[in-house]
Amino acid sequence: MKTEIRTKTTVTLAGLAVFVCASVSTYAQSSGTVHGSVADPTGAVIAGASVEIQNPVSHYNQQIKTDSQGNFEFDNVPFNNYHVTASASGFSPAAHDIDVRSSVPVQMKFSLQVGAAASSVTVEAGADLIETDPVTHTDVDRALFDKLPLESQSSSLSSLVTLASPGIAADSNGLFHGLGDHAQNSFSVDGQPITDQQSKVFSNQIPIDAVQSMEVIEGAPPAEYGDKTSLVIVVATRSGLGSIQPHGDVTASYGSFGTVNGGFNIGFGGSKAGNFLSVNGLNTGRFLDGPEFQTLHDHGNEQNLFDRVDLKPSQADTLSLNFGFTRSWFQTPNSYDSETAAAWSGLVADNDGLGPDGLPVGRTDQRSKIRTFNIAPTWTHLINPNAVFTLAGFARQDQYNYYPSGNPFADLIPGVQSQTIGQDRRLTNLGLRADVSYIKGKHNLKAGITYQDTILTEKDNFGIVDPTFNAVCVDADGNPDTGPSPTNPANCGGDLQPNPDFDPTLACIDLTRPGRLPASDGCPNSTSGLYRFYGHANIRELAAYLQDTITMNHWTFNVGVRFDHYNGITSANQVEPRLGIAYNIKPTNTVIRASYARTLETPFNENLVLASLGCNDAVVGDLMSAVQGYPCITAPLDPGWRNEFHAGLQQAFGRYLVVDAEYIWKYTHGAYDFSVLGNTPITFPIVWHNSKIPGYAVRVSVPTVHRFTAFVVFSGVASRFFEPQISGIGFVPGGEGGVFRIDHDQKFNSTTHLQYQFGSRGPWVGFNWRYDSGLVAGPVPCAGGNCANGANGTDTIVDVSDLTPDQQFEAGLFCGNVHATPTSPISPDSTCPASQYGSKLVQIPAPGTEDDDHNPPRIASRNLFDLAIGHDNIFHGDRYKWSARFEIVNLTNSYSLYNFLSTFSGTHYVTPRALSGTIAFHF
């Protein structure tokens, strides 16, 4: 079937190419410039004076010398508040606090008094630790995350967000759930909006080696951010501007699972031009989190290239260009069932491992390849000392290929997959943005407009590989006949009779019956074969916004409004007011704040055409109806809307500790989730009627004190979703107002990071403790309530026969002293008295107590510990340095799950204990 939605595309690749050639590129909109001069008491300039800018909470720190005219300039300074110090021999140091919140340059003047020079300058008061900002956010600079042990090398940015920011529920394969939503997160990379999914099974992320700093906005988003705003991750990349002396790193590492990682980066330039280049590659035997703790069929590799070029042809103009390309290739991890072709050895059909064609089936061999291309040019023009104009373009494409097993019958995985499928999907995002920033007196104004055209192309090829899925004949007890013939119900003979649920449309794609099909089936060919679905759509979005940050004495107001126009498979318009208020109680170093945002919630773009229009196709419709047991209903995905409220405070305790806490209420009409196509690994978005998400998020930070630093983040967020499902194929009927906890609901999680440097030039150690109370689990059998109990289950008996022995083993199920293994269930008939039934990996409600809203099954709580030890300058060099690092992820080898039979992601274990060693040369 071909499904297309075509309209004239205003922004084209050709047009963007013209823009690139004409303006060369963009300058980061997530960072600013600080420049100024240093003079003595007479006004004479001081050449060679040292100027230092630092933020003790984010750990950002840069130092430069003034030039012959006594001037200095810091470029690419992430938005934040800073402590700036100037010092020179024979003079007393001077310091000022500044707030960088705009691309309008911050101008400073230092007048040093004659006196004794200080050997070092430190933060003296809690006022330097707090921000009078109405919007809650977390700031992290690479000086901190360079020493943070990260779980995933192929999605390091996601791991960093999960560990360093409160309100994040960790999931498998680099996926994280921000503040109770599935994946309503967006990235702003040097001002470029990236709102599509960034987990490593959908896309490739910007390499963490290219990141200078990161701001994670957990509060109500300012008006400049839209589309997906549960979390907004604002990333400033590294730049070579101002790097008169070239600097860089060459790294190589080796670790568990045969993991090899290598790369280099270099930054060079001057006051007028700069270039930062990063290249790295990864090859590993464990690329994804698998359904077994043991690694099976999990090889993968990834290659990254990132290049940022900055030019300053005049004092008023800056041109920049971000270019990136990433390619990843990886196998889909196997379970024991799929590794041993158990489906064809008795679990589904007892064929001694042979398929319907009489050939050995072999293990499942599914693979993926993702290629991501990105180019983002920007021109920044200084209109006057108070105003800056920015014009930028961007083009980004994800090309995703999913490859089935060479033998399609190897893709039959009992209880998980009944169809073989291949996919070729492209998501191309083209856009232009322009904005003006203006600072005058108490006002910090910004107005802008953004246009995006997201081009979706979806190609799916699938066929049935389960002989029981659409059996032609059944026996007297209604059990499906698994033989490859007959293909015509009229030919059922002997003890067999026609299957009353047989679907002739699905017979056209049933590969398990390769014989000649009867003409009555109406198939396009005389024998069964793969079905091809094609979808195409343009999703165009136009946004305009105006915001003003007003500072009045102890008060800060953030007032803004945004207008979004969404035009794709469906259309919507939304006017979205944004408001934030903060009050600084200076005597106690306390900031009290509150904020509100109205937002337009846009559908996920991944497989959006299939999700919205798939049921219009006879084959897709019949397939989904057969899986669900009720008709497939088409309702295209409309954008939803949200009202969210935030209230919190920030409190500094001297210069040693700062606490940032917030409470959140989010009310969403049209709440997004994911479902799957048939019984395949291909997912698509769906929409529930509404959701209510209350919760809290806290971060406690200890700035560097005597070479020790630490932070603790913890949160608890409830994700309550309300029936019915209102759009997306795979329509789930439900009562109006029925409520359940979605599978990314989590009661509590926390990260504790401790870091210590032994001496000013000695080794360092970093330690993580991550605790997760457990996500809501998939259909784990239990007794009573709304449990997923089998046909023979009662209020006192649990029937787990719907799970294979391996799935029972994956869930850690036991009956009394009998624990499931990959080949043996918890009892001969897979039933167990509820009083003897349990799990070591899943929290199963007591008999009769299960409640989808208040007491659903959950993954068991887990504690994960990570350790990193390193030395940044082993031989105490000056210009050239050698460093070494040793890291252990999951130090105690905790045997734990991320999720079990989750609708979206299936079953996944955490990473087993993994060791790695890294050496690096720095220049």
Secondary structure, 3 states (H helix, E strand, C coil): CEEECCCCCCCCHHHHHHHHHHHCCCCCCCEEEEEEEEECCCCCECCCCEEEEEECCCCEEEEEECCCCCEEEEEEEECEEEEEEEECCCECCEEEEEEECCCCCEEEEEECCECCCCCCCCCCCHHHCCCCCCCCEEEEEHHHHCCCCCCCCCCHHHHHHHHHCCCEEECCCCCEEECCCCCCEEEEECCEEECCCCCCCCCCCCCHHHEEEEEEECCCCCCCCCCCCCEEEEEEECCCCCCCCCEEEEEEEEEHHHEEEEEEEEEEECCCEEEEEEEEEEEECCCCCCCCCCCCCCCEEEEEEEEEEEEEEECCEEEEEEEEEEEEEEECCCCHHHHCCHHHECCCCECCCECCCCCECCCCCCEEEEEEEEEEEEEEEEEECCEEEEEEEEEEEEEEEEECCCCHHHHCECCCECEEEEEEEEEEEEEEEEEEEEEECCEEEEEEEEEEEEEEEEEEEEEECCCCCCCCEECCCCCECCCCCCCCHHHCCCCCEECCCCCHHHHCCECCCCCCCCHHHCCCCCCCCCEEEEEEEEEEEEEEEEEEEEEECCEEEEEEEEEEEEECCCEEEEEEEEEEEEEEEHHHCEEEEEEEEEEEECCCCCCHHHHHHHHHCHHHHHHHHHHHCCCCCCCCCCCEEEEEEEEEEEEEECCCEEEEEEEEEEEEEEEEEEEECCCCCCEEEEEEEEEEEEEEEEEEEEEEECCEEEEEEEEEECCEEEEEEEECCCCCCCCCCCEEECCCCEEEEEEEEEEEECCCCCCEEEEEEEEECCCECCCCCCCCCCCCCCCCCCCCEEECCCCCHHHHHHCCEEECCEECCCCCCCCCCCEEEHHHEEECCEECCCCCCCECCCECCEECCEEEEEEEEEECCCCCCCCCEEEEEEEEECCCCCCCEEEEEECCCEEEECCCCEEEEEEEEEC
